[in-house]
Amino acid sequence: MAEVTSQYWDELYGQERYVYGTLPNDYLVQQTEWLTVGMRALAVADGEGRNAVWMASRGLDVVTIDYSNAGIEKTRKLAKQAGVQLSVIHADVFDWAWPQQAFDVVISIYFHLYPDHRKAVHRLIGSALKPGGILILEAFHQRHAQRAGAAAAKLAPFLYTVELLQEDFRGLEVLECFEGSLPLAEGYMHQGTADIIRLLARKPVVPVAAVT
């Protein structure tokens, strides 16, 4: 989860293997039609960099931000191995000066936050998108806490529903919103059937409030 300490993530990412693997998220790959060479992209809390590096390999101008030193170092290592360039920012998303209307695409892949923090960051994501920009999000659904058992019930506040995301991103045009059970195979941390939610949304060229 996102709101554990940076020490937790440093210890997790500090091991040699990539805990979520080096391949990009399947849902991100499915959105290739929206990703064009030269687009400016932001990967929020991308951990070890698998998604940011993949986008850079497709010719996007990528910025990735994470607050784990170990994750940042592994992102740089993965980028070097892939022979790509990207901007790597070590910062907490709550302290970063988010640029406004700066990105053609923003991705948020398994970035989970407490409700108040979630709303704030999701507003920032919406503000960071250019008019016409695309949001690609995948996360665990609240039902996943039930699947994980009683010991994981404390995770529920971190997890999402369609209604929560629609409210958080109400200024965006929802192109797709899916919830269901799918198999995950991303490194050793994401294995097996999971209850997930996927959101594909676009920032209107004309603000929603101004549409008549």
Backbone as a ProteinNet text record, in pm:
[ID]
protein_1_A
[PRIMARY]
MAEVTSQYWDELYGQERYVYGTLPNDYLVQQTEWLTVGMRALAVADGEGRNAVWMASRGLDVVTIDYSNAGIEKTRKLAKQAGVQLSVIHADVFDWAWPQQAFDVVISIYFHLYPDHRKAVHRLIGSALKPGGILILEAFHQRHAQRAGAAAAKLAPFLYTVELLQEDFRGLEVLECFEGSLPLAEGYMHQGTADIIRLLARKPVVPVAAVT
[TERTIARY]
82.3	0	86.8	31.4	110.3	149.5	63.4	84.7	154.9	228.6	324.6	450.7	549.6	666.5	755.3	834.9	930.7	1031.9	1055.7	1146.9	1094.2	963.6	903.4	932.5	907	927.8	1075.5	1161.9	1305.5	1351.4	1298.1	1334.5	1278.9	1155.5	1094.9	1167.9	1191.7	1257.2	1408.7	1462	1607.1	1662	1576.6	1623.4	1657	1735.6	1785.3	1674.3	1581.6	1475.9	1372.3	1303.6	1197.7	1068.3	1018.6	910.9	780.1	757.9	640.2	678.3	799.5	846	897.5	944.1	996.5	906.3	802.6	710.1	601.2	549.6	446.4	314.8	231.3	97.4	15.9	-59.7	-135.9	-235.6	-304.1	-404.2	-339.8	-223.5	-150.9	-117.1	-68.7	-31.5	-153.4	-268.8	-391	-430.9	-376.9	-413.2	-315	-241.4	-139.8	-195.3	-320.3	-378.3	-382.5	-381.1	-385.6	-246.4	-142.5	-6	69.9	110	174.8	315.6	407	545.2	545.5	625	636.7	542.2	440.6	350.4	428.3	384.3	443.3	359.6	424.9	353.8	407.4	318.5	354.8	315.6	411	386.4	392.6	278.1	268.2	298.2	394.8	429.1	452.4	542.8	565.4	665.2	706.9	789.9	922.4	937.3	1064.1	1070.5	967.6	977.8	931.4	869.2	836.7	745	648.5	554.3	613.4	687.2	751.4	852.5	931.5	1033.4	966.9	858.1	788.4	736	676.7	627.3	741.5	853.6	970.1	1019.6	1011.5	1056.1	967	846.7	755.1	764.4	863.5	888.6	817.5	758.6	695.1	799.2	772.5	856.3	804.6	873.5	818.1	881.7	795.3	834.8	778.5	861.7	813.8	852.9	760.8	784.1	756.4	847.2	827.3	908.2	865.6	938.2	1029.5	1047.1	1141.4	1274.5	1381	1514.5	1548.2	1516.6	1548.5	1470.6	1343.8	1264.1	1318.7	1361.1	1418.8	1545	1630.3	1754.2	1725.3	1625.1	1591.1	1525.7	1453.7	1399	1511.6	1610.6	1724.8	1798.4	1813.4	1880.8	1802.6	1670.9	1587.4	1588.5	1587.6	1592.4	1724	1832.3	1963.1	1966.7	1912.1	1909.5	1826.2	1718.8	1630.9	1682.3	1783.6	1839.7	1747.7	1673.6	1580.5	1612.9	1565.5	1580.8	1445.5	1444.9	1324.2	1363.6	1273.3	1298.3	1251.2	1341.5	1311	1314.5	1201.2	1189.5	1170.3	1258.4	1244.5	1171.5	1044.5	964.1	838.4	781.4	649.6	546.4	442.5	343.3	275.3	276.8	213.1	302.2	431.2	524.8	564.4	540.8	582.2	497	561.7	489.8	434.6	312.5	252.6	235.5	287.9	263.7	118.4	66.5	-73	-85.2	-179.8	-207.9	-78.9	-0.1	134.2	150.8	57.2	78.8	-33.4	7	-88.5	-148	-74.6	-121.5	-64.6	-146.8	-103.5	-146.2	-53.7	-88.6	-75.6	-169.4	-168.8	-198.9	-96.8	-108.2	-83.1	-188.9	-182.8	-122	-172.4	-133.3	-253	-242	-354.7	-330.1	-436.1	-425.7	-548	-530.1	-644.4	-741.2	-870.4	-970.6	-938.1	-902.9	-875.5	-755	-651.8	-532.5	-562.5	-642.8	-678.7	-746.9	-844.5	-917.7	-824.1	-732.1	-639.7	-549	-491.5	-400.4	-475.2	-594.2	-670.6	-708.8	-734	-757.3	-631.5	-517.1	-390.4	-364.7	-397.4	-381.5	-468.6	-593	-681.3	-628.7	-574.1	-520.3	-394.1	-319	-193.2	-216	-333.7	-363.5	-390.4	-338.6	-375.4	-519.5	-587.2	-717	-700.4	-784.5	-772.2	-681.5	-616	-523.8	-595.2	-521.4	-577.6	-524.5	-614.9	-579.7	-597.6	-495.8	-501.9	-475.8	-573.5	-563.8	-605.2	-526.8	-566.5	-533	-623.7	-604.6	-688.2	-670.9	-752.8	-889.7	-992.1	-1128.1	-1143.9	-1238.6	-1261.8	-1295.3	-1352	-1382.9	-1256.3	-1143.9	-1020.3	-982	-1019.6	-991	-1063.3	-1184.4	-1258.3	-1192.8	-1144.6	-1077	-950.4	-881	-753.9	-772.1	-896	-921.6	-932	-971.4	-995.8	-872.8	-755.2	-632.2	-607.7	-668.2	-646.7	-761.1	-856.2	-970.8	-927.7	-815.7	-767	-727.1	-713.9	-677.1	-793.9	-916.6	-1034	-1034.9	-996.6	-999.9	-907.6	-806.8	-713.2	-767.7	-868.3	-908.9	-1025.2	-1056.3	-1142.7	-1269.7	-1366.2	-1487.3	-1510.8	-1600	-1635.9	-1690	-1776.3	-1838.7	-1734.9	-1636.7	-1532.1	-1453.1	-1415	-1333.7	-1414.9	-1540.2	-1623	-1640.1	-1648.4	-1659.4	-1526.3	-1416.7	-1285.1	-1252.1	-1288.2	-1252	-1375.6	-1467	-1593	-1572.9	-1456.6	-1429.5	-1379.2	-1359	-1308.8	-1421.4	-1403.1	-1497.1	-1454.4	-1539	-1507	-1525.5	-1416.6	-1421.4	-1443.4	-1393.8	-1410.9	-1394.6	-1479.5	-1464.7	-1506.4	-1412.2	-1433.3	-1403.3	-1486.1	-1455	-1483.8	-1394.6	-1412.9	-1293.5	-1298.1	-1190.8	-1106.6	-976.9	-884.9	-757.6	-688.6	-560.4	-451.2	-368.9	-252.6	-125.9	-29.3	101.7	205.6	234.8	329	432.4	546.7	647.2	593.1	650.3	600.6	497.8	484.4	390.7	246.6	230.2	96.8	78.7	33.5	10.5	-124.7	-198.3	-325.5	-444.1	-561.7	-684.5	-702.6	-740.4	-758.8	-884.1	-946.5	-1059.1	-1003.3	-1018.5	-953.7	-1054.6	-1007.4	-1085.5	-994.8	-1050.6	-975.8	-1054	-980.5	-1043.1	-961.6	-1030.9	-975.4	-1061.1	-998.9	-1076	-999.6	-1074.2	-1013.9	-1057	-962.9	-996.2	-1058.7	-1177.4	-1242.5	-1161.8	-1168.9	-1106	-1181.6	-1313.7	-1398	-1435.8	-1409.4	-1442.7	-1588	-1609.9	-1745.1	-1845.9	-1807.8	-1899.6	-1943.8	-1862	-1892.7	-1973.5	-1991.6	-2064.5	-2213.9	-2282.9	-2428.2	-2503.1
-119.4	0	125.9	233.5	354.1	423.2	414.5	500	430.4	326.5	277.3	360.5	340.8	427.9	401.2	501.1	482.8	374	354.1	247	110.7	91.8	-34.4	-57.2	46.3	30.8	14.8	84.7	69.5	-73	-130.3	-269	-365.4	-340.6	-428.1	-419	-295.7	-276	-295.5	-303.2	-314.9	-449.7	-549.1	-680.7	-678	-772.4	-771.5	-791.2	-881.6	-906.9	-793.8	-782.3	-682.3	-744.3	-689.5	-757	-759.3	-661.3	-662.7	-695.2	-744.8	-781.5	-662	-689.3	-583.7	-558.1	-637.5	-618.7	-518.8	-445.9	-346.3	-412.1	-336.9	-379.2	-410.1	-519.5	-562.7	-456.9	-392.9	-294.4	-174.8	-134.6	-26.9	-65.4	-186.4	-232.2	-233.7	-267.3	-269.8	-131.9	-27.5	109.8	170.5	85.6	134.1	233.4	215.3	304.5	449.9	471.5	607.5	667.7	588.1	631.3	655.8	779.5	820.2	871.2	841.3	889.2	1040.6	1083.9	1225.6	1275	1195.3	1235.3	1251	1344.9	1362	1281.2	1190.9	1098.4	1106.8	1088.1	1085	950.3	882.4	757.3	788	782.2	819.9	698.7	714.2	607	475.5	479.1	361.8	263.4	282.1	182.2	158.2	39.3	0	36	101.7	164.1	84.8	-29.6	-115.4	-47.1	29.5	93.2	217.6	295.5	415.1	378.3	276.3	234.4	183.1	109.2	59.6	174.9	275.3	389.8	462.1	477.8	542.6	461.9	330.4	244.8	260.3	313.1	337	480	554.8	687.7	800.3	772.3	879.6	952.4	1077.7	1160.4	1142.6	1060	1009.9	1075.7	1113.7	1154.5	1050.7	1000	906.5	956	941.1	991.3	879.8	866.9	771.1	820.9	780.9	830.4	727.1	613	512.1	527.2	548.5	555.8	428.1	314.7	186.4	168.9	209.2	201.6	290.3	410	502.6	444.8	385.9	327.3	211.2	131	20	69.3	180.1	241	284.3	351.2	395.4	275.6	170.9	49.9	-12.9	-22.6	-82.2	2.2	134.6	223.4	207.1	195.1	176.1	44.7	-60.9	-190.7	-185.7	-106.7	-95.6	5.1	83.4	182.7	300.2	342.5	454.3	564.8	684.3	801	839.2	877.1	928.9	1014	1098.9	1184.1	1111.8	1090.6	1015.8	1112.7	1124.9	1220.8	1145.1	1173.9	1116.3	1218	1190.2	1284.5	1215.2	1270.3	1229.9	1304.9	1236.3	1302.3	1418.8	1419	1526.8	1650.3	1633.7	1746.2	1798.4	1720.6	1756.6	1871.8	1963.7	2074.2	2022	1973.8	1913.2	2018.4	1990.5	2084.2	2076.6	2187.3	2196.1	2181	2097.6	2076.9	2051.1	1957	1934.7	1800.3	1706.7	1570.4	1524.6	1453.2	1393.3	1265.5	1200.7	1077.9	1068.3	1025	996.1	854	776	640.3	626.5	553.5	521.1	372.8	294.1	148.8	97.6	51	-1.6	99.7	220.9	326.2	351	304.7	305.8	404.3	477.6	582.8	582.9	636.2	660.3	756	750.5	829.8	977	1048.6	1191.8	1216.2	1136.1	1150.5	1110.8	1007.4	962.9	1075.2	1138	1245.2	1358.1	1394.7	1504.5	1470.6	1350.4	1311.2	1294.8	1240.1	1225	1360.6	1459.4	1594.9	1647.7	1621.4	1665.9	1597.6	1470.1	1398.1	1462.7	1490.9	1555.4	1690	1766.5	1898.9	1888.9	1779.3	1763.4	1725	1671.4	1632.9	1755.1	1751.6	1851.2	1827.5	1928.4	1902.9	1796.9	1696.2	1583.7	1473.6	1496.1	1398.5	1277	1166.3	1036.9	991	939.1	874.4	724.1	648.6	501.6	455.5	388.2	350.1	204.6	132.2	-0.5	-11.4	-72.3	-83.5	-199.9	-229.7	-332.3	-276.5	-355.1	-322.2	-353.5	-289.1	-313.9	-459.5	-528.8	-670.7	-754.1	-701.9	-779.3	-800.6	-708.8	-725.7	-848.6	-873.6	-991.8	-1118.4	-1112.5	-1227.7	-1260.4	-1155.5	-1174.9	-1227.3	-1225.4	-1282.6	-1178.8	-1227	-1136.5	-1055.6	-1115.4	-1045.7	-924.1	-923	-812.1	-711.1	-728.9	-637	-492.8	-472.1	-336.3	-267.1	-343.6	-284.7	-213.2	-246.1	-196.4	-44.7	38.1	182.8	229.3	148	185.4	153.5	67.6	11.2	89.3	62.2	149.6	79.8	160.5	114.9	204.4	159.5	241.3	376.3	374.1	498.1	596.5	545.9	634	699.8	621	676.2	772.5	740.1	831.3	965.7	961.9	1086	1161.8	1090.2	1154.7	1222.3	1156.8	1206.7	1256.7	1320.4	1361.4	1467.3	1533	1629.1	1565.9	1432.4	1362.3	1284.4	1260.9	1176.6	1031.2	948.9	807.6	733.5	675.8	598	450.3	406.3	266.7	259	181.4	156.2	12.5	-68.4	-212.5	-254.1	-342.6	-406.6	-555.4	-636.3	-780.4	-856	-986.5	-1074	-1118.3	-1097.2	-1134.1	-1194.2	-1279.3	-1331.1	-1225.8	-1213	-1124.9	-1210.4	-1164.4	-1229.8	-1121.2	-1047.8	-935.6	-955.7	-1011.3	-1040.8	-1143	-1146.1	-1241.9	-1180.4	-1048.5	-983.1	-984.7	-984.2	-985.6	-1116.9	-1218.6	-1348.8	-1402.8	-1458.4	-1521	-1432	-1483.6	-1411.7	-1293.1	-1180.1	-1057.6	-987	-914.8	-828.1	-689.8	-646.2	-522.6	-425.2	-304.7	-200.6	-131.4	-101.1	-34.6	87.2	194.3	318.2	378	406.6	482.6	606.8	724	848	955.6	1053	1160.1	1295	1387.7	1522.5	1596.4	1649.5	1718.8	1839.9	1865.3	1986.4	2107.8	2095.7	2196.9	2145.3	2220.9	2174.1	2128.3	2020.2	1963.4	2069.4	2155.9	2257.4	2355.7	2369.1	2467.8	2407.3	2274.5	2210.4	2234.7	2273	2297.2	2196.6
0	0	0	-48.9	-70.7	59	163.5	277.6	393.8	364.5	460.3	443.4	530.8	528.6	407.5	373.9	265.4	299.8	429.4	470.3	426.5	438.5	393.6	246.1	164.4	21.1	-12	59.6	35.8	64.4	171.3	203.7	99.3	55.6	-44.7	-177.7	-223.3	-352.6	-345.8	-224.2	-209.4	-249.3	-261.8	-305	-453.2	-496.2	-633.9	-736.7	-709.3	-806.9	-805.1	-916.7	-929.1	-875.3	-766	-694	-772.3	-860.8	-947.5	-1092.3	-1110.5	-1243.1	-1321.4	-1441.1	-1527.9	-1648.8	-1663.9	-1775.4	-1737	-1833.9	-1802.7	-1764.3	-1699	-1662.9	-1788.9	-1785	-1902.4	-1949.2	-1856.4	-1895.9	-1964.9	-1917	-1982.7	-2126.3	-2144.5	-2279.2	-2371.4	-2315.4	-2396.4	-2448.1	-2387.9	-2426.6	-2526.8	-2597.3	-2690.5	-2791.9	-2832	-2933.5	-2887.6	-2754.8	-2701.4	-2683.7	-2703.9	-2674.6	-2804.1	-2823.6	-2947.7	-2919	-3009.1	-2995.9	-2971.8	-2874.5	-2843.5	-2736.9	-2702.6	-2594.8	-2464.6	-2381.4	-2248.5	-2150.3	-2077	-1989.3	-1847.4	-1751.7	-1610.2	-1552.3	-1490.3	-1418.6	-1269.4	-1202.9	-1062.2	-974.3	-882.8	-787.5	-861.3	-957.9	-1043.6	-984.3	-859.7	-792.6	-860.5	-916.9	-980	-1127.6	-1178.8	-1309.6	-1429.8	-1407.6	-1522.8	-1624.1	-1576.4	-1668.1	-1733.5	-1656	-1710.8	-1818.9	-1792.5	-1889.8	-2017.2	-2001.6	-2120.3	-2205.7	-2142.1	-2219.2	-2288.8	-2219.3	-2281.7	-2401.2	-2391.2	-2502.6	-2624.9	-2604.4	-2715.7	-2767.8	-2718.3	-2771.4	-2701.1	-2583.4	-2507.5	-2423.6	-2394.6	-2308.2	-2165.6	-2086.8	-1961.2	-1839.3	-1746.1	-1611.4	-1515.8	-1425.6	-1325.6	-1187.4	-1092.5	-957.5	-857.2	-759.6	-650.9	-531.7	-409.4	-293.2	-230.4	-296.6	-250	-322	-245.5	-305.2	-381.1	-319.9	-383	-512.6	-512.3	-633.6	-743.7	-706.3	-803.7	-866.5	-784.3	-836.5	-931	-897.6	-986.6	-1115.1	-1107.7	-1228.7	-1321.4	-1263.8	-1345.8	-1406.9	-1328.9	-1377.8	-1492	-1475.5	-1579	-1705.8	-1690.2	-1806.7	-1881.9	-1807.4	-1870.8	-1947.6	-1887	-1953.6	-2080.7	-2076.4	-2192.5	-2295.1	-2257.6	-2348.3	-2373.7	-2269.2	-2285.7	-2186.3	-2219.5	-2133.7	-2075.7	-1949.6	-1887.4	-1768.1	-1725	-1608.4	-1484.1	-1389.3	-1267.1	-1149.2	-1080.7	-970.1	-839.3	-743.6	-610.1	-523	-495.1	-417	-368.9	-262.2	-216.4	-300	-345	-430.3	-359.2	-224.3	-149.7	-139.7	-164.6	-157	-294.8	-397.6	-533	-585.5	-656	-721.1	-854	-850.6	-968.8	-1079.4	-1197.2	-1308.5	-1353.9	-1399.2	-1441.5	-1592.9	-1635.2	-1777.5	-1855.7	-1805.4	-1860	-1929.9	-1910.2	-1958.5	-2050.6	-2155.8	-2247.8	-2190.5	-2102.5	-2039.9	-1899.1	-1805.7	-1668.9	-1637.3	-1579.9	-1539.5	-1388.3	-1330.9	-1188.3	-1176.8	-1150.9	-1149.3	-1007.3	-943.4	-806.3	-708.5	-717.6	-623.4	-533.4	-409.2	-317	-203.8	-168.9	-68.5	22	143	229.6	160.9	196.6	123.3	105.3	212.1	197.8	108.6	125.8	42.4	-102.5	-117.6	-251.8	-328.2	-266.6	-333.2	-373.9	-284.6	-313.5	-431.5	-428.9	-537.1	-668.1	-664.1	-787.3	-846.9	-762.5	-814.3	-883.6	-823.2	-881.9	-1015.9	-1022.5	-1149.1	-1256.8	-1222.8	-1320.2	-1365.1	-1271.4	-1304.9	-1389.9	-1373	-1446.9	-1592.1	-1623.8	-1761.1	-1848.6	-1969.6	-2068.8	-2113.1	-2164.9	-2228.7	-2337.4	-2332	-2424	-2373.6	-2258.8	-2203.6	-2146.5	-2137.7	-2101.2	-1965.4	-1882.7	-1756.5	-1772.6	-1731	-1731.9	-1588.7	-1529.5	-1388.7	-1371.5	-1291.9	-1246.3	-1098.9	-1022.2	-877.9	-826.2	-698.3	-636.3	-598.6	-624.7	-583.4	-434.3	-370.8	-228.1	-199	-295.9	-275.2	-256	-300.2	-288.5	-141.9	-54.7	87.9	142.6	94.1	136.6	84.3	-39.5	-97.8	-20.3	25.2	94.9	236.8	288.3	419.2	528.5	646.4	759.3	795.8	783	820.4	732.6	613.9	520.3	522.9	614.4	619.1	638.2	706.8	729.5	600.1	491.6	362.9	295.7	335.6	264.5	243.2	342.2	318.4	205.8	174	68	-71.2	-78.9	-207	-266.8	-393.6	-471	-518.1	-557.4	-624.7	-745.1	-832.6	-948.8	-903.4	-802	-756	-702	-628	-574.3	-687	-785.5	-894.4	-981.2	-1003.5	-1081.6	-1010.9	-879.2	-803.5	-804.4	-781.6	-778.4	-911	-1020.6	-1153.9	-1229.4	-1157.3	-1219	-1327	-1330.9	-1436.8	-1564.5	-1561.8	-1679.6	-1747.2	-1874.9	-1950.3	-1935.7	-1878.3	-1858.6	-1990.5	-2040.5	-2163.6	-2135	-2020	-1979.4	-1828.6	-1765.1	-1622.2	-1598.2	-1554.9	-1539.4	-1397.2	-1343.5	-1217.3	-1232.1	-1177.6	-1189.6	-1137.5	-1152.3	-1106.1	-1224.3	-1213.5	-1320.3	-1260.1	-1335.2	-1286.3	-1300.4	-1198.1	-1203	-1208.1	-1286.5	-1292.2	-1313.4	-1205.6	-1210.9	-1100.6	-1136.5	-1035.6	-937.1	-817.3	-719.6	-624.7	-625	-533.4	-585.1	-716.1	-776.1	-850.9	-781.3	-841.5	-797.4	-892	-860.6	-894.3	-867.8	-899.3	-804.9	-861.6	-782.9	-828.4	-735.9	-769.1	-797.7	-921	-963.4	-1022.1	-1042.2	-1108.5	-1209.8	-1324.9	-1431.6	-1477.9	-1500.4	-1546.1	-1659.6	-1768.1	-1879.9	-1894.3	-1882	-1885.1	-1960.6	-2012.2	-2092.1	-2037.2	-2030.1	-1987.5	-2105	-2087.5	-2199	-2245.7	-2374	-2427.3	-2374.7	-2366.6	-2305.1	-2167.3	-2060.2	-1924.9	-1915.6	-1838.4	-1826.1	-1782.4	-1689	-1635.7	-1744	-1849.1	-1952.7	-2068.2	-2063.8	-2173.5	-2154.9	-2262	-2255.2	-2338.6
[MASK]
++++++++++++++++++++++++++++++++++++++++++++++++++++++++++++++++++++++++++++++++++++++++++++++++++++++++++++++++++++++++++++++++++++++++++++++++++++++++++++++++++++++++++++++++++++++++++++++++++++++++++++++++++++

